[in-house]
Amino acid sequence: MPYMIETVDRPDSVDLRVATRADHLAYLTENADRLIMAGAKWSDDGTVPLGSVIVLDVDTREEAEAFAAGDPFAQAGLFGETRITNWRVAFLDRTNRL
């Protein structure tokens, strides 16, 4: 069952994001078999990272929460907010999945 993990970076946290990015990417790579998609959210001009969106294929909310808590970005205190929501695929990769 997919869960969407949406995060919002704390203000003025770009340096922290940069410093922990390699560990975050390694964590995602280690868990790639559970990822449907993952990526950063950016300001409209593409210069400031604002947070992240991850869609994770796990069986329970608790697994999604554990995944989010294990992210090196979360462990470093990068996020000011994290929302975890059950997610239903309607369109993916320009294809209707309903």
Chimera marker file (.cmm) of the C-alpha trace (Angstrom):
<marker_set name="trace">
<marker id="1" x="0.000" y="0.000" z="0.000" r="1" g="1" b="0" radius="0.5"/>
<marker id="2" x="1.638" y="3.260" z="-1.033" r="1" g="1" b="0" radius="0.5"/>
<marker id="3" x="2.223" y="6.041" z="1.458" r="1" g="1" b="0" radius="0.5"/>
<marker id="4" x="3.299" y="9.562" z="0.542" r="1" g="1" b="0" radius="0.5"/>
<marker id="5" x="5.860" y="11.166" z="2.831" r="1" g="1" b="0" radius="0.5"/>
<marker id="6" x="5.910" y="14.927" z="2.304" r="1" g="1" b="0" radius="0.5"/>
<marker id="7" x="8.389" y="17.062" z="4.195" r="1" g="1" b="0" radius="0.5"/>
<marker id="8" x="9.021" y="20.778" z="4.571" r="1" g="1" b="0" radius="0.5"/>
<marker id="9" x="12.567" y="21.946" z="5.304" r="1" g="1" b="0" radius="0.5"/>
<marker id="10" x="13.165" y="24.240" z="8.260" r="1" g="1" b="0" radius="0.5"/>
<marker id="11" x="13.923" y="27.831" z="7.250" r="1" g="1" b="0" radius="0.5"/>
<marker id="12" x="17.570" y="28.590" z="6.511" r="1" g="1" b="0" radius="0.5"/>
<marker id="13" x="18.508" y="24.893" z="6.362" r="1" g="1" b="0" radius="0.5"/>
<marker id="14" x="20.155" y="24.690" z="2.941" r="1" g="1" b="0" radius="0.5"/>
<marker id="15" x="23.603" y="24.066" z="4.437" r="1" g="1" b="0" radius="0.5"/>
<marker id="16" x="22.233" y="21.188" z="6.538" r="1" g="1" b="0" radius="0.5"/>
<marker id="17" x="20.567" y="19.676" z="3.456" r="1" g="1" b="0" radius="0.5"/>
<marker id="18" x="23.810" y="19.895" z="1.497" r="1" g="1" b="0" radius="0.5"/>
<marker id="19" x="25.829" y="18.392" z="4.357" r="1" g="1" b="0" radius="0.5"/>
<marker id="20" x="23.527" y="15.368" z="4.744" r="1" g="1" b="0" radius="0.5"/>
<marker id="21" x="22.500" y="14.835" z="1.105" r="1" g="1" b="0" radius="0.5"/>
<marker id="22" x="24.959" y="11.992" z="0.383" r="1" g="1" b="0" radius="0.5"/>
<marker id="23" x="23.711" y="10.005" z="3.392" r="1" g="1" b="0" radius="0.5"/>
<marker id="24" x="20.087" y="10.678" z="2.388" r="1" g="1" b="0" radius="0.5"/>
<marker id="25" x="20.718" y="9.456" z="-1.171" r="1" g="1" b="0" radius="0.5"/>
<marker id="26" x="22.495" y="6.357" z="0.143" r="1" g="1" b="0" radius="0.5"/>
<marker id="27" x="19.459" y="5.641" z="2.365" r="1" g="1" b="0" radius="0.5"/>
<marker id="28" x="17.129" y="5.951" z="-0.619" r="1" g="1" b="0" radius="0.5"/>
<marker id="29" x="19.386" y="3.689" z="-2.701" r="1" g="1" b="0" radius="0.5"/>
<marker id="30" x="19.444" y="1.059" z="0.057" r="1" g="1" b="0" radius="0.5"/>
<marker id="31" x="15.631" y="1.119" z="0.079" r="1" g="1" b="0" radius="0.5"/>
<marker id="32" x="15.064" y="1.477" z="-3.668" r="1" g="1" b="0" radius="0.5"/>
<marker id="33" x="12.988" y="-1.713" z="-3.796" r="1" g="1" b="0" radius="0.5"/>
<marker id="34" x="10.319" y="0.086" z="-1.721" r="1" g="1" b="0" radius="0.5"/>
<marker id="35" x="10.364" y="3.426" z="-3.574" r="1" g="1" b="0" radius="0.5"/>
<marker id="36" x="7.727" y="4.316" z="-6.122" r="1" g="1" b="0" radius="0.5"/>
<marker id="37" x="9.176" y="7.797" z="-6.512" r="1" g="1" b="0" radius="0.5"/>
<marker id="38" x="11.240" y="10.313" z="-4.574" r="1" g="1" b="0" radius="0.5"/>
<marker id="39" x="12.452" y="13.840" z="-5.130" r="1" g="1" b="0" radius="0.5"/>
<marker id="40" x="13.014" y="17.298" z="-3.721" r="1" g="1" b="0" radius="0.5"/>
<marker id="41" x="10.589" y="20.214" z="-3.807" r="1" g="1" b="0" radius="0.5"/>
<marker id="42" x="12.107" y="23.503" z="-5.014" r="1" g="1" b="0" radius="0.5"/>
<marker id="43" x="11.241" y="27.197" z="-5.134" r="1" g="1" b="0" radius="0.5"/>
<marker id="44" x="9.663" y="28.339" z="-8.403" r="1" g="1" b="0" radius="0.5"/>
<marker id="45" x="12.979" y="29.695" z="-9.633" r="1" g="1" b="0" radius="0.5"/>
<marker id="46" x="14.709" y="26.381" z="-8.852" r="1" g="1" b="0" radius="0.5"/>
<marker id="47" x="17.288" y="27.846" z="-6.505" r="1" g="1" b="0" radius="0.5"/>
<marker id="48" x="16.054" y="26.925" z="-3.010" r="1" g="1" b="0" radius="0.5"/>
<marker id="49" x="15.173" y="23.392" z="-1.843" r="1" g="1" b="0" radius="0.5"/>
<marker id="50" x="11.937" y="23.395" z="0.157" r="1" g="1" b="0" radius="0.5"/>
<marker id="51" x="11.453" y="19.774" z="1.210" r="1" g="1" b="0" radius="0.5"/>
<marker id="52" x="10.864" y="16.337" z="-0.238" r="1" g="1" b="0" radius="0.5"/>
<marker id="53" x="8.189" y="13.983" z="-1.528" r="1" g="1" b="0" radius="0.5"/>
<marker id="54" x="8.612" y="10.230" z="-1.309" r="1" g="1" b="0" radius="0.5"/>
<marker id="55" x="6.026" y="7.646" z="-2.301" r="1" g="1" b="0" radius="0.5"/>
<marker id="56" x="6.842" y="4.412" z="-0.556" r="1" g="1" b="0" radius="0.5"/>
<marker id="57" x="5.370" y="0.939" z="-1.097" r="1" g="1" b="0" radius="0.5"/>
<marker id="58" x="4.927" y="-0.565" z="2.382" r="1" g="1" b="0" radius="0.5"/>
<marker id="59" x="2.150" y="-2.497" z="4.101" r="1" g="1" b="0" radius="0.5"/>
<marker id="60" x="1.458" y="-0.232" z="7.075" r="1" g="1" b="0" radius="0.5"/>
<marker id="61" x="1.587" y="3.361" z="8.262" r="1" g="1" b="0" radius="0.5"/>
<marker id="62" x="4.021" y="2.234" z="10.951" r="1" g="1" b="0" radius="0.5"/>
<marker id="63" x="6.478" y="1.075" z="8.270" r="1" g="1" b="0" radius="0.5"/>
<marker id="64" x="6.144" y="4.436" z="6.512" r="1" g="1" b="0" radius="0.5"/>
<marker id="65" x="6.712" y="6.254" z="9.804" r="1" g="1" b="0" radius="0.5"/>
<marker id="66" x="9.795" y="4.136" z="10.538" r="1" g="1" b="0" radius="0.5"/>
<marker id="67" x="11.153" y="4.816" z="7.052" r="1" g="1" b="0" radius="0.5"/>
<marker id="68" x="10.621" y="8.567" z="7.476" r="1" g="1" b="0" radius="0.5"/>
<marker id="69" x="12.264" y="8.531" z="10.912" r="1" g="1" b="0" radius="0.5"/>
<marker id="70" x="15.277" y="6.613" z="9.558" r="1" g="1" b="0" radius="0.5"/>
<marker id="71" x="15.984" y="9.128" z="6.799" r="1" g="1" b="0" radius="0.5"/>
<marker id="72" x="19.302" y="10.883" z="7.508" r="1" g="1" b="0" radius="0.5"/>
<marker id="73" x="17.636" y="14.206" z="6.645" r="1" g="1" b="0" radius="0.5"/>
<marker id="74" x="15.090" y="13.603" z="9.430" r="1" g="1" b="0" radius="0.5"/>
<marker id="75" x="17.752" y="12.410" z="11.857" r="1" g="1" b="0" radius="0.5"/>
<marker id="76" x="19.775" y="15.576" z="11.208" r="1" g="1" b="0" radius="0.5"/>
<marker id="77" x="16.743" y="17.757" z="12.019" r="1" g="1" b="0" radius="0.5"/>
<marker id="78" x="16.298" y="19.148" z="8.501" r="1" g="1" b="0" radius="0.5"/>
<marker id="79" x="12.514" y="18.973" z="8.454" r="1" g="1" b="0" radius="0.5"/>
<marker id="80" x="10.175" y="21.404" z="10.147" r="1" g="1" b="0" radius="0.5"/>
<marker id="81" x="7.180" y="19.316" z="9.147" r="1" g="1" b="0" radius="0.5"/>
<marker id="82" x="6.547" y="15.763" z="7.957" r="1" g="1" b="0" radius="0.5"/>
<marker id="83" x="3.179" y="14.478" z="6.709" r="1" g="1" b="0" radius="0.5"/>
<marker id="84" x="2.504" y="10.825" z="5.954" r="1" g="1" b="0" radius="0.5"/>
<marker id="85" x="-0.599" y="10.022" z="3.924" r="1" g="1" b="0" radius="0.5"/>
<marker id="86" x="-2.043" y="6.864" z="2.403" r="1" g="1" b="0" radius="0.5"/>
<marker id="87" x="-1.726" y="7.375" z="-1.357" r="1" g="1" b="0" radius="0.5"/>
<marker id="88" x="-3.706" y="5.838" z="-4.216" r="1" g="1" b="0" radius="0.5"/>
<marker id="89" x="-2.196" y="5.754" z="-7.678" r="1" g="1" b="0" radius="0.5"/>
<marker id="90" x="-4.443" y="7.282" z="-10.341" r="1" g="1" b="0" radius="0.5"/>
<marker id="91" x="-1.885" y="8.335" z="-12.955" r="1" g="1" b="0" radius="0.5"/>
<marker id="92" x="1.762" y="7.366" z="-12.945" r="1" g="1" b="0" radius="0.5"/>
<marker id="93" x="4.308" y="8.035" z="-15.666" r="1" g="1" b="0" radius="0.5"/>
<marker id="94" x="1.570" y="9.582" z="-17.827" r="1" g="1" b="0" radius="0.5"/>
<marker id="95" x="-0.470" y="6.384" z="-17.636" r="1" g="1" b="0" radius="0.5"/>
<marker id="96" x="-3.925" y="5.902" z="-16.106" r="1" g="1" b="0" radius="0.5"/>
<marker id="97" x="-3.505" y="3.217" z="-13.430" r="1" g="1" b="0" radius="0.5"/>
<marker id="98" x="-7.172" y="3.089" z="-12.342" r="1" g="1" b="0" radius="0.5"/>
<link id1="1" id2="2" r="1" g="1" b="0" radius="0.2"/>
<link id1="2" id2="3" r="1" g="1" b="0" radius="0.2"/>
<link id1="3" id2="4" r="1" g="1" b="0" radius="0.2"/>
<link id1="4" id2="5" r="1" g="1" b="0" radius="0.2"/>
<link id1="5" id2="6" r="1" g="1" b="0" radius="0.2"/>
<link id1="6" id2="7" r="1" g="1" b="0" radius="0.2"/>
<link id1="7" id2="8" r="1" g="1" b="0" radius="0.2"/>
<link id1="8" id2="9" r="1" g="1" b="0" radius="0.2"/>
<link id1="9" id2="10" r="1" g="1" b="0" radius="0.2"/>
<link id1="10" id2="11" r="1" g="1" b="0" radius="0.2"/>
<link id1="11" id2="12" r="1" g="1" b="0" radius="0.2"/>
<link id1="12" id2="13" r="1" g="1" b="0" radius="0.2"/>
<link id1="13" id2="14" r="1" g="1" b="0" radius="0.2"/>
<link id1="14" id2="15" r="1" g="1" b="0" radius="0.2"/>
<link id1="15" id2="16" r="1" g="1" b="0" radius="0.2"/>
<link id1="16" id2="17" r="1" g="1" b="0" radius="0.2"/>
<link id1="17" id2="18" r="1" g="1" b="0" radius="0.2"/>
<link id1="18" id2="19" r="1" g="1" b="0" radius="0.2"/>
<link id1="19" id2="20" r="1" g="1" b="0" radius="0.2"/>
<link id1="20" id2="21" r="1" g="1" b="0" radius="0.2"/>
<link id1="21" id2="22" r="1" g="1" b="0" radius="0.2"/>
<link id1="22" id2="23" r="1" g="1" b="0" radius="0.2"/>
<link id1="23" id2="24" r="1" g="1" b="0" radius="0.2"/>
<link id1="24" id2="25" r="1" g="1" b="0" radius="0.2"/>
<link id1="25" id2="26" r="1" g="1" b="0" radius="0.2"/>
<link id1="26" id2="27" r="1" g="1" b="0" radius="0.2"/>
<link id1="27" id2="28" r="1" g="1" b="0" radius="0.2"/>
<link id1="28" id2="29" r="1" g="1" b="0" radius="0.2"/>
<link id1="29" id2="30" r="1" g="1" b="0" radius="0.2"/>
<link id1="30" id2="31" r="1" g="1" b="0" radius="0.2"/>
<link id1="31" id2="32" r="1" g="1" b="0" radius="0.2"/>
<link id1="32" id2="33" r="1" g="1" b="0" radius="0.2"/>
<link id1="33" id2="34" r="1" g="1" b="0" radius="0.2"/>
<link id1="34" id2="35" r="1" g="1" b="0" radius="0.2"/>
<link id1="35" id2="36" r="1" g="1" b="0" radius="0.2"/>
<link id1="36" id2="37" r="1" g="1" b="0" radius="0.2"/>
<link id1="37" id2="38" r="1" g="1" b="0" radius="0.2"/>
<link id1="38" id2="39" r="1" g="1" b="0" radius="0.2"/>
<link id1="39" id2="40" r="1" g="1" b="0" radius="0.2"/>
<link id1="40" id2="41" r="1" g="1" b="0" radius="0.2"/>
<link id1="41" id2="42" r="1" g="1" b="0" radius="0.2"/>
<link id1="42" id2="43" r="1" g="1" b="0" radius="0.2"/>
<link id1="43" id2="44" r="1" g="1" b="0" radius="0.2"/>
<link id1="44" id2="45" r="1" g="1" b="0" radius="0.2"/>
<link id1="45" id2="46" r="1" g="1" b="0" radius="0.2"/>
<link id1="46" id2="47" r="1" g="1" b="0" radius="0.2"/>
<link id1="47" id2="48" r="1" g="1" b="0" radius="0.2"/>
<link id1="48" id2="49" r="1" g="1" b="0" radius="0.2"/>
<link id1="49" id2="50" r="1" g="1" b="0" radius="0.2"/>
<link id1="50" id2="51" r="1" g="1" b="0" radius="0.2"/>
<link id1="51" id2="52" r="1" g="1" b="0" radius="0.2"/>
<link id1="52" id2="53" r="1" g="1" b="0" radius="0.2"/>
<link id1="53" id2="54" r="1" g="1" b="0" radius="0.2"/>
<link id1="54" id2="55" r="1" g="1" b="0" radius="0.2"/>
<link id1="55" id2="56" r="1" g="1" b="0" radius="0.2"/>
<link id1="56" id2="57" r="1" g="1" b="0" radius="0.2"/>
<link id1="57" id2="58" r="1" g="1" b="0" radius="0.2"/>
<link id1="58" id2="59" r="1" g="1" b="0" radius="0.2"/>
<link id1="59" id2="60" r="1" g="1" b="0" radius="0.2"/>
<link id1="60" id2="61" r="1" g="1" b="0" radius="0.2"/>
<link id1="61" id2="62" r="1" g="1" b="0" radius="0.2"/>
<link id1="62" id2="63" r="1" g="1" b="0" radius="0.2"/>
<link id1="63" id2="64" r="1" g="1" b="0" radius="0.2"/>
<link id1="64" id2="65" r="1" g="1" b="0" radius="0.2"/>
<link id1="65" id2="66" r="1" g="1" b="0" radius="0.2"/>
<link id1="66" id2="67" r="1" g="1" b="0" radius="0.2"/>
<link id1="67" id2="68" r="1" g="1" b="0" radius="0.2"/>
<link id1="68" id2="69" r="1" g="1" b="0" radius="0.2"/>
<link id1="69" id2="70" r="1" g="1" b="0" radius="0.2"/>
<link id1="70" id2="71" r="1" g="1" b="0" radius="0.2"/>
<link id1="71" id2="72" r="1" g="1" b="0" radius="0.2"/>
<link id1="72" id2="73" r="1" g="1" b="0" radius="0.2"/>
<link id1="73" id2="74" r="1" g="1" b="0" radius="0.2"/>
<link id1="74" id2="75" r="1" g="1" b="0" radius="0.2"/>
<link id1="75" id2="76" r="1" g="1" b="0" radius="0.2"/>
<link id1="76" id2="77" r="1" g="1" b="0" radius="0.2"/>
<link id1="77" id2="78" r="1" g="1" b="0" radius="0.2"/>
<link id1="78" id2="79" r="1" g="1" b="0" radius="0.2"/>
<link id1="79" id2="80" r="1" g="1" b="0" radius="0.2"/>
<link id1="80" id2="81" r="1" g="1" b="0" radius="0.2"/>
<link id1="81" id2="82" r="1" g="1" b="0" radius="0.2"/>
<link id1="82" id2="83" r="1" g="1" b="0" radius="0.2"/>
<link id1="83" id2="84" r="1" g="1" b="0" radius="0.2"/>
<link id1="84" id2="85" r="1" g="1" b="0" radius="0.2"/>
<link id1="85" id2="86" r="1" g="1" b="0" radius="0.2"/>
<link id1="86" id2="87" r="1" g="1" b="0" radius="0.2"/>
<link id1="87" id2="88" r="1" g="1" b="0" radius="0.2"/>
<link id1="88" id2="89" r="1" g="1" b="0" radius="0.2"/>
<link id1="89" id2="90" r="1" g="1" b="0" radius="0.2"/>
<link id1="90" id2="91" r="1" g="1" b="0" radius="0.2"/>
<link id1="91" id2="92" r="1" g="1" b="0" radius="0.2"/>
<link id1="92" id2="93" r="1" g="1" b="0" radius="0.2"/>
<link id1="93" id2="94" r="1" g="1" b="0" radius="0.2"/>
<link id1="94" id2="95" r="1" g="1" b="0" radius="0.2"/>
<link id1="95" id2="96" r="1" g="1" b="0" radius="0.2"/>
<link id1="96" id2="97" r="1" g="1" b="0" radius="0.2"/>
<link id1="97" id2="98" r="1" g="1" b="0" radius="0.2"/>
</marker_set>
